[in-house]
């Protein structure tokens, strides 16, 4: 899981997302039960919080947990 903070513009809604969380297909399967489709998944106000809740008790993700901003998050599923 990688987190970046380059703003991304959603062309149809006009929303600027301030955080991208890149997860592998394996993380998508194991942590999120394949909730996210391959490619970019534009989030909502709760996407970052949902991801934080999923990794909250996993020590291997403690570094990423500290970096997650709860709102305006895009999830990118890619290797």
ROPAVO-238365 format. One record per atom (N, C-alpha, C, O): residue in one letter; atom name; z, x, y. Coordinates in nm, 4 decimals. Atoms other than C-alpha are relative to their C-alpha. Layout:
N
+----+----+----------+----------+----------+
: aa : at :       c3 :       c1 :       c2 :
+----+----+----------+----------+----------+
:  A : CA :        Z :        X :        Y :
...
+----+----+----------+----------+----------+
***
This chain:
79
+----+----+----------+----------+----------+
: aa : at :       c3 :       c1 :       c2 :
+----+----+----------+----------+----------+
:  X :  N :   0.0000 :   0.0850 :  -0.1167 :
:  X : CA :   0.0000 :   0.0000 :   0.0000 :
:  X :  C :   0.0000 :   0.0901 :   0.1237 :
:  X :  O :   0.0827 :   0.1802 :   0.1376 :
:  X :  N :   0.0100 :  -0.0758 :  -0.1251 :
:  X : CA :  -0.1045 :   0.1387 :   0.3368 :
:  X :  C :   0.0015 :  -0.0985 :   0.1162 :
:  X :  O :  -0.0529 :  -0.2086 :   0.1069 :
:  X :  N :  -0.0105 :   0.0861 :  -0.1177 :
:  X : CA :  -0.0301 :  -0.0048 :   0.6791 :
:  X :  C :  -0.0615 :   0.0722 :   0.1184 :
:  X :  O :  -0.0323 :   0.1894 :   0.1422 :
:  X :  N :   0.0567 :  -0.0572 :  -0.1213 :
:  X : CA :  -0.2334 :   0.0550 :   0.9930 :
:  X :  C :   0.0119 :  -0.1021 :   0.1131 :
:  X :  O :   0.0272 :  -0.2220 :   0.0898 :
:  X :  N :  -0.0255 :   0.0840 :  -0.1165 :
:  X : CA :  -0.2033 :  -0.0810 :   1.3433 :
:  X :  C :  -0.1163 :  -0.0087 :   0.0972 :
:  X :  O :  -0.0953 :  -0.0367 :   0.2152 :
:  X :  N :   0.1159 :   0.0161 :  -0.0874 :
:  X : CA :  -0.5581 :  -0.0823 :   1.4811 :
:  X :  C :  -0.0302 :  -0.1485 :   0.0129 :
:  X :  O :  -0.0475 :  -0.2162 :  -0.0885 :
:  X :  N :   0.0260 :   0.1442 :  -0.0163 :
:  X : CA :  -0.6209 :  -0.4269 :   1.6315 :
:  X :  C :  -0.1345 :  -0.0405 :  -0.0601 :
:  X :  O :  -0.2340 :   0.0303 :  -0.0449 :
:  X :  N :   0.1237 :   0.0537 :   0.0561 :
:  X : CA :  -0.8812 :  -0.6353 :   1.4471 :
:  X :  C :  -0.0194 :  -0.1411 :   0.0538 :
:  X :  O :   0.0743 :  -0.2208 :   0.0593 :
:  X :  N :   0.0354 :   0.1269 :  -0.0623 :
:  X : CA :  -1.0571 :  -0.9317 :   1.6019 :
:  X :  C :  -0.0584 :  -0.0934 :  -0.1050 :
:  X :  O :  -0.1497 :  -0.0551 :  -0.1781 :
:  X :  N :   0.0583 :   0.1015 :   0.0897 :
:  X : CA :  -1.1222 :  -1.2483 :   1.3991 :
:  X :  C :  -0.1103 :  -0.0695 :   0.0795 :
:  X :  O :  -0.0819 :  -0.1332 :   0.1810 :
:  X :  N :   0.1123 :   0.0489 :  -0.0794 :
:  X : CA :  -1.4693 :  -1.3556 :   1.5138 :
:  X :  C :  -0.0030 :  -0.1520 :   0.0227 :
:  X :  O :  -0.0544 :  -0.1974 :   0.1249 :
:  X :  N :   0.0078 :   0.1456 :  -0.0185 :
:  X : CA :  -1.4268 :  -1.7312 :   1.4629 :
:  X :  C :   0.1200 :  -0.0576 :   0.0726 :
:  X :  O :   0.1044 :  -0.1452 :   0.1576 :
:  X :  N :  -0.1194 :   0.0589 :  -0.0622 :
:  X : CA :  -1.0691 :  -1.8005 :   1.5661 :
:  X :  C :   0.0337 :   0.0629 :   0.1348 :
:  X :  O :   0.1061 :   0.0036 :   0.2148 :
:  X :  N :  -0.0323 :  -0.0681 :  -0.1245 :
:  X : CA :  -1.0554 :  -1.5491 :   1.8510 :
:  X :  C :   0.1374 :   0.0650 :  -0.0017 :
:  X :  O :   0.1884 :   0.1043 :   0.1033 :
:  X :  N :  -0.1322 :  -0.0611 :   0.0130 :
:  X : CA :  -0.7257 :  -1.4112 :   1.7203 :
:  X :  C :  -0.0138 :   0.1499 :  -0.0172 :
:  X :  O :  -0.1038 :   0.1970 :  -0.0867 :
:  X :  N :  -0.0064 :  -0.1439 :   0.0207 :
:  X : CA :  -0.6441 :  -1.0425 :   1.7457 :
:  X :  C :   0.1178 :   0.0272 :  -0.0926 :
:  X :  O :   0.2316 :  -0.0079 :  -0.0616 :
:  X :  N :  -0.1046 :  -0.0355 :   0.0949 :
:  X : CA :  -0.4496 :  -0.9175 :   1.4449 :
:  X :  C :   0.0409 :   0.1438 :   0.0255 :
:  X :  O :  -0.0448 :   0.2309 :   0.0399 :
:  X :  N :  -0.0475 :  -0.1320 :  -0.0415 :
:  X : CA :  -0.2330 :  -0.6160 :   1.5177 :
:  X :  C :   0.0395 :   0.0904 :  -0.1152 :
:  X :  O :   0.0754 :   0.2059 :  -0.0923 :
:  X :  N :  -0.0416 :  -0.0808 :   0.1134 :
:  X : CA :  -0.1575 :  -0.4932 :   1.1668 :
:  X :  C :  -0.0887 :  -0.0313 :  -0.1206 :
:  X :  O :  -0.1192 :  -0.1474 :  -0.1479 :
:  X :  N :   0.0745 :   0.0160 :   0.1244 :
:  X : CA :  -0.3614 :  -0.4360 :   0.8503 :
:  X :  C :   0.0817 :   0.0615 :  -0.1125 :
:  X :  O :   0.1230 :   0.1771 :  -0.1043 :
:  X :  N :  -0.0671 :  -0.0507 :   0.1191 :
:  X : CA :  -0.1897 :  -0.4011 :   0.5142 :
:  X :  C :  -0.1044 :   0.0087 :  -0.1096 :
:  X :  O :  -0.1598 :  -0.0925 :  -0.1526 :
:  X :  N :   0.1004 :  -0.0233 :   0.1040 :
:  X : CA :  -0.4208 :  -0.2473 :   0.2561 :
:  X :  C :   0.0725 :   0.0090 :  -0.1335 :
:  X :  O :   0.1588 :   0.0946 :  -0.1529 :
:  X :  N :  -0.0604 :  -0.0019 :   0.1330 :
:  X : CA :  -0.3237 :  -0.3255 :  -0.1018 :
:  X :  C :  -0.1102 :   0.0199 :  -0.1036 :
:  X :  O :  -0.2255 :  -0.0179 :  -0.0827 :
:  X :  N :   0.0965 :  -0.0205 :   0.1080 :
:  X : CA :  -0.4919 :  -0.2254 :  -0.4243 :
:  X :  C :  -0.0136 :  -0.1294 :  -0.0804 :
:  X :  O :   0.0739 :  -0.2157 :  -0.0742 :
:  X :  N :   0.0131 :   0.1164 :   0.0868 :
:  X : CA :  -0.6274 :  -0.4849 :  -0.6666 :
:  X :  C :   0.1169 :  -0.0123 :  -0.0991 :
:  X :  O :   0.1583 :  -0.1230 :  -0.1337 :
:  X :  N :  -0.1145 :   0.0017 :   0.0918 :
:  X : CA :  -0.3439 :  -0.3853 :  -0.9021 :
:  X :  C :   0.1257 :  -0.0537 :   0.0695 :
:  X :  O :   0.1991 :  -0.1340 :   0.0120 :
:  X :  N :  -0.1144 :   0.0539 :  -0.0753 :
:  X : CA :  -0.0794 :  -0.4483 :  -0.6334 :
:  X :  C :  -0.0175 :  -0.1493 :   0.0252 :
:  X :  O :   0.0787 :  -0.2258 :   0.0191 :
:  X :  N :   0.0278 :   0.1421 :  -0.0206 :
:  X : CA :  -0.2468 :  -0.7799 :  -0.5596 :
:  X :  C :   0.0337 :  -0.0802 :  -0.1261 :
:  X :  O :   0.0894 :  -0.1897 :  -0.1179 :
:  X :  N :  -0.0264 :   0.0686 :   0.1262 :
:  X : CA :  -0.2207 :  -0.8733 :  -0.9276 :
:  X :  C :   0.1490 :  -0.0022 :  -0.0329 :
:  X :  O :   0.2034 :  -0.1065 :  -0.0691 :
:  X :  N :  -0.1400 :  -0.0111 :   0.0417 :
:  X : CA :   0.1344 :  -0.7489 :  -0.9896 :
:  X :  C :   0.0961 :  -0.0612 :   0.1009 :
:  X :  O :   0.1836 :  -0.1393 :   0.0635 :
:  X :  N :  -0.0957 :   0.0442 :  -0.1026 :
:  X : CA :   0.3110 :  -0.8200 :  -0.6589 :
:  X :  C :  -0.0285 :  -0.1398 :   0.0532 :
:  X :  O :   0.0638 :  -0.2141 :   0.0865 :
:  X :  N :   0.0367 :   0.1235 :  -0.0694 :
:  X : CA :   0.1172 :  -1.1192 :  -0.5284 :
:  X :  C :  -0.0740 :  -0.1005 :  -0.0884 :
:  X :  O :  -0.1267 :  -0.1997 :  -0.0381 :
:  X :  N :   0.0649 :   0.0913 :   0.0952 :
:  X : CA :  -0.0262 :  -1.2860 :  -0.8436 :
:  X :  C :  -0.1423 :  -0.0369 :   0.0423 :
:  X :  O :  -0.1850 :  -0.1518 :   0.0305 :
:  X :  N :   0.1393 :   0.0141 :  -0.0450 :
:  X : CA :  -0.3796 :  -1.2362 :  -0.7067 :
:  X :  C :  -0.0169 :  -0.1095 :   0.1050 :
:  X :  O :  -0.1165 :  -0.1819 :   0.1067 :
:  X :  N :   0.0025 :   0.0985 :  -0.1091 :
:  X : CA :  -0.3019 :  -1.4539 :  -0.4075 :
:  X :  C :  -0.1081 :   0.0330 :   0.1031 :
:  X :  O :  -0.1653 :  -0.0567 :   0.1650 :
:  X :  N :   0.0971 :  -0.0419 :  -0.0999 :
:  X : CA :  -0.5344 :  -1.2497 :  -0.1869 :
:  X :  C :  -0.1351 :   0.0281 :  -0.0663 :
:  X :  O :  -0.1408 :   0.0878 :  -0.1737 :
:  X :  N :   0.1353 :  -0.0244 :   0.0510 :
:  X : CA :  -0.9121 :  -1.2401 :  -0.2401 :
:  X :  C :  -0.0414 :   0.1429 :   0.0332 :
:  X :  O :   0.0105 :   0.2005 :   0.1288 :
:  X :  N :   0.0501 :  -0.1330 :  -0.0359 :
:  X : CA :  -1.0962 :  -0.9050 :  -0.2478 :
:  X :  C :  -0.0609 :  -0.0035 :   0.1398 :
:  X :  O :  -0.1265 :  -0.1007 :   0.1774 :
:  X :  N :   0.0489 :  -0.0062 :  -0.1380 :
:  X : CA :  -1.1844 :  -0.7972 :   0.1055 :
:  X :  C :   0.1105 :  -0.0339 :   0.0978 :
:  X :  O :   0.2287 :  -0.0194 :   0.0666 :
:  X :  N :  -0.0964 :   0.0289 :  -0.1064 :
:  X : CA :  -1.0160 :  -0.9053 :   0.4286 :
:  X :  C :   0.0507 :  -0.1427 :  -0.0125 :
:  X :  O :  -0.0279 :  -0.2365 :  -0.0251 :
:  X :  N :  -0.0656 :   0.1296 :  -0.0001 :
:  X : CA :  -0.7689 :  -1.1933 :   0.4199 :
:  X :  C :   0.0725 :  -0.0133 :   0.1335 :
:  X :  O :   0.1738 :   0.0527 :   0.1564 :
:  X :  N :  -0.0626 :   0.0192 :  -0.1295 :
:  X : CA :  -0.6851 :  -1.3104 :   0.7702 :
:  X :  C :   0.1276 :  -0.0796 :  -0.0195 :
:  X :  O :   0.1268 :  -0.1840 :  -0.0847 :
:  X :  N :  -0.1300 :   0.0599 :   0.0240 :
:  X : CA :  -0.3193 :  -1.4016 :   0.7824 :
:  X :  C :   0.0372 :  -0.1072 :   0.0998 :
:  X :  O :  -0.0443 :  -0.1532 :   0.1799 :
:  X :  N :  -0.0570 :   0.0944 :  -0.0952 :
:  X : CA :  -0.0996 :  -1.6410 :   0.9696 :
:  X :  C :   0.1315 :   0.0576 :   0.0503 :
:  X :  O :   0.1584 :   0.1762 :   0.0314 :
:  X :  N :  -0.1247 :  -0.0497 :  -0.0586 :
:  X : CA :   0.2364 :  -1.6140 :   1.1406 :
:  X :  C :   0.0976 :   0.0524 :  -0.1045 :
:  X :  O :   0.1920 :   0.1234 :  -0.0701 :
:  X :  N :  -0.0975 :  -0.0366 :   0.1026 :
:  X : CA :   0.4105 :  -1.5588 :   0.8063 :
:  X :  C :  -0.0498 :   0.1037 :  -0.1002 :
:  X :  O :   0.0243 :   0.1405 :  -0.1913 :
:  X :  N :   0.0570 :  -0.0903 :   0.0999 :
:  X : CA :   0.1824 :  -1.3175 :   0.6203 :
:  X :  C :   0.0809 :   0.1281 :  -0.0151 :
:  X :  O :   0.1133 :   0.1673 :  -0.1272 :
:  X :  N :  -0.0793 :  -0.1234 :   0.0075 :
:  X : CA :   0.3753 :  -1.0010 :   0.7072 :
:  X :  C :   0.1367 :  -0.0238 :  -0.0615 :
:  X :  O :   0.1844 :   0.0573 :  -0.1408 :
:  X :  N :  -0.1310 :   0.0333 :   0.0556 :
:  X : CA :   0.7062 :  -1.1691 :   0.6263 :
:  X :  C :  -0.0109 :  -0.0284 :  -0.1495 :
:  X :  O :   0.0785 :   0.0078 :  -0.2260 :
:  X :  N :   0.0216 :   0.0283 :   0.1421 :
:  X : CA :   0.5658 :  -1.2898 :   0.2926 :
:  X :  C :  -0.0123 :   0.1305 :  -0.0792 :
:  X :  O :   0.0452 :   0.1436 :  -0.1872 :
:  X :  N :   0.0162 :  -0.1286 :   0.0673 :
:  X : CA :   0.4627 :  -0.9353 :   0.1998 :
:  X :  C :   0.1323 :   0.0751 :  -0.0023 :
:  X :  O :   0.1681 :   0.1346 :  -0.1040 :
:  X :  N :  -0.1307 :  -0.0664 :  -0.0053 :
:  X : CA :   0.7981 :  -0.7959 :   0.3133 :
:  X :  C :   0.0957 :  -0.0594 :  -0.1035 :
:  X :  O :   0.1703 :   0.0142 :  -0.1681 :
:  X :  N :  -0.0878 :   0.0646 :   0.0983 :
:  X : CA :   0.9799 :  -1.0507 :   0.0955 :
:  X :  C :  -0.0371 :   0.0415 :  -0.1423 :
:  X :  O :   0.0508 :   0.0578 :  -0.2269 :
:  X :  N :   0.0449 :  -0.0365 :   0.1345 :
:  X : CA :   0.7684 :  -0.9554 :  -0.2080 :
:  X :  C :   0.0412 :   0.1417 :  -0.0380 :
:  X :  O :   0.0627 :   0.1697 :  -0.1559 :
:  X :  N :  -0.0333 :  -0.1398 :   0.0313 :
:  X : CA :   0.8544 :  -0.5836 :  -0.1793 :
:  X :  C :   0.1433 :   0.0364 :   0.0377 :
:  X :  O :   0.1830 :   0.1524 :   0.0267 :
:  X :  N :  -0.1349 :  -0.0244 :  -0.0530 :
:  X : CA :   1.2093 :  -0.6204 :  -0.0446 :
:  X :  C :   0.0903 :   0.0798 :  -0.0945 :
:  X :  O :   0.1576 :   0.1725 :  -0.0495 :
:  X :  N :  -0.0908 :  -0.0662 :   0.0944 :
:  X : CA :   1.3938 :  -0.5067 :  -0.3594 :
:  X :  C :  -0.0667 :   0.1096 :  -0.0817 :
:  X :  O :  -0.0138 :   0.1502 :  -0.1852 :
:  X :  N :   0.0713 :  -0.1045 :   0.0731 :
:  X : CA :   1.1421 :  -0.2447 :  -0.4699 :
:  X :  C :   0.0140 :   0.1321 :   0.0753 :
:  X :  O :  -0.0502 :   0.1510 :   0.1786 :
:  X :  N :  -0.0256 :  -0.1251 :  -0.0737 :
:  X : CA :   1.2648 :   0.1044 :  -0.3711 :
:  X :  C :  -0.1249 :   0.0826 :   0.0285 :
:  X :  O :  -0.1296 :   0.1551 :   0.1278 :
:  X :  N :   0.1216 :  -0.0793 :  -0.0226 :
:  X : CA :   0.9168 :   0.2560 :  -0.4062 :
:  X :  C :  -0.0772 :  -0.0456 :   0.1227 :
:  X :  O :  -0.1672 :   0.0248 :   0.1685 :
:  X :  N :   0.0663 :   0.0509 :  -0.1197 :
:  X : CA :   0.8072 :   0.0420 :  -0.1093 :
:  X :  C :   0.0920 :   0.0011 :   0.1221 :
:  X :  O :   0.0624 :  -0.0647 :   0.2219 :
:  X :  N :  -0.0954 :   0.0018 :  -0.1123 :
:  X : CA :   1.1035 :   0.1134 :   0.1189 :
:  X :  C :  -0.0624 :   0.0535 :   0.1290 :
:  X :  O :  -0.0314 :   0.0036 :   0.2373 :
:  X :  N :   0.0664 :  -0.0529 :  -0.1192 :
:  X : CA :   0.8879 :   0.3197 :   0.3575 :
:  X :  C :  -0.0913 :  -0.1020 :   0.0652 :
:  X :  O :  -0.0935 :  -0.1151 :   0.1876 :
:  X :  N :   0.0901 :   0.1023 :  -0.0532 :
:  X : CA :   0.6316 :   0.0436 :   0.3946 :
:  X :  C :   0.0783 :  -0.1185 :   0.0551 :
:  X :  O :   0.0388 :  -0.1777 :   0.1556 :
:  X :  N :  -0.0795 :   0.1144 :  -0.0444 :
:  X : CA :   0.8989 :  -0.2240 :   0.4297 :
:  X :  C :   0.0469 :   0.0184 :   0.1442 :
:  X :  O :   0.0484 :  -0.0769 :   0.2220 :
:  X :  N :  -0.0464 :  -0.0283 :  -0.1368 :
:  X : CA :   1.0299 :  -0.0557 :   0.7457 :
:  X :  C :  -0.1114 :  -0.0111 :   0.1030 :
:  X :  O :  -0.0842 :  -0.0300 :   0.2215 :
:  X :  N :   0.1132 :  -0.0019 :  -0.0933 :
:  X : CA :   0.6806 :  -0.0534 :   0.8984 :
:  X :  C :  -0.0671 :  -0.1348 :   0.0193 :
:  X :  O :  -0.1526 :  -0.1482 :   0.1068 :
:  X :  N :   0.0693 :   0.1287 :  -0.0060 :
:  X : CA :   0.5804 :  -0.4169 :   0.8446 :
:  X :  C :   0.0444 :  -0.0802 :   0.1215 :
:  X :  O :   0.1636 :  -0.0994 :   0.1456 :
:  X :  N :  -0.0224 :   0.0934 :  -0.1094 :
:  X : CA :   0.5484 :  -0.6367 :   1.1512 :
:  X :  C :  -0.0278 :  -0.1379 :  -0.0588 :
:  X :  O :  -0.1299 :  -0.1582 :  -0.1246 :
:  X :  N :   0.0112 :   0.1265 :   0.0741 :
:  X : CA :   0.5994 :  -0.9951 :   1.0417 :
:  X :  C :  -0.1199 :  -0.0854 :   0.0413 :
:  X :  O :  -0.1728 :  -0.1590 :  -0.0420 :
:  X :  N :   0.1060 :   0.0901 :  -0.0471 :
:  X : CA :   0.3294 :  -1.1633 :   1.2541 :
:  X :  C :  -0.1325 :   0.0738 :   0.0194 :
:  X :  O :  -0.1367 :   0.1964 :   0.0291 :
:  X :  N :   0.1352 :  -0.0507 :  -0.0272 :
:  X : CA :  -0.0464 :  -1.1173 :   1.3062 :
:  X :  C :  -0.0422 :   0.1107 :  -0.0959 :
:  X :  O :  -0.0745 :   0.2219 :  -0.0543 :
:  X :  N :   0.0299 :  -0.0971 :   0.1030 :
:  X : CA :  -0.1175 :  -0.9417 :   0.9786 :
:  X :  C :  -0.1251 :  -0.0399 :  -0.0782 :
:  X :  O :  -0.1419 :  -0.1556 :  -0.1167 :
:  X :  N :   0.1158 :   0.0135 :   0.0877 :
:  X : CA :  -0.4456 :  -0.8966 :   0.7900 :
:  X :  C :   0.0343 :   0.0734 :  -0.1302 :
:  X :  O :   0.0972 :   0.1792 :  -0.1280 :
:  X :  N :  -0.0153 :  -0.0671 :   0.1289 :
:  X : CA :  -0.4377 :  -0.8131 :   0.4190 :
:  X :  C :  -0.1387 :   0.0393 :  -0.0482 :
:  X :  O :  -0.2283 :  -0.0445 :  -0.0578 :
:  X :  N :   0.1271 :  -0.0511 :   0.0510 :
:  X : CA :  -0.7200 :  -0.5957 :   0.2900 :
:  X :  C :   0.0220 :   0.0414 :  -0.1453 :
:  X :  O :   0.0997 :   0.1327 :  -0.1731 :
:  X :  N :  -0.0079 :  -0.0345 :   0.1417 :
:  X : CA :  -0.7578 :  -0.5863 :  -0.0883 :
:  X :  C :  -0.1199 :   0.0881 :  -0.0316 :
:  X :  O :  -0.2341 :   0.0421 :  -0.0316 :
:  X :  N :   0.1056 :  -0.0962 :   0.0287 :
:  X : CA :  -0.9562 :  -0.2764 :  -0.1753 :
:  X :  C :   0.0624 :   0.1201 :  -0.0705 :
:  X :  O :   0.1798 :   0.1510 :  -0.0499 :
:  X :  N :  -0.0549 :  -0.1191 :   0.0682 :
:  X : CA :  -0.9182 :   0.0304 :  -0.3971 :
:  X :  C :   0.0364 :   0.1115 :   0.0962 :
:  X :  O :   0.0834 :   0.2170 :   0.0534 :
+----+----+----------+----------+----------+
***
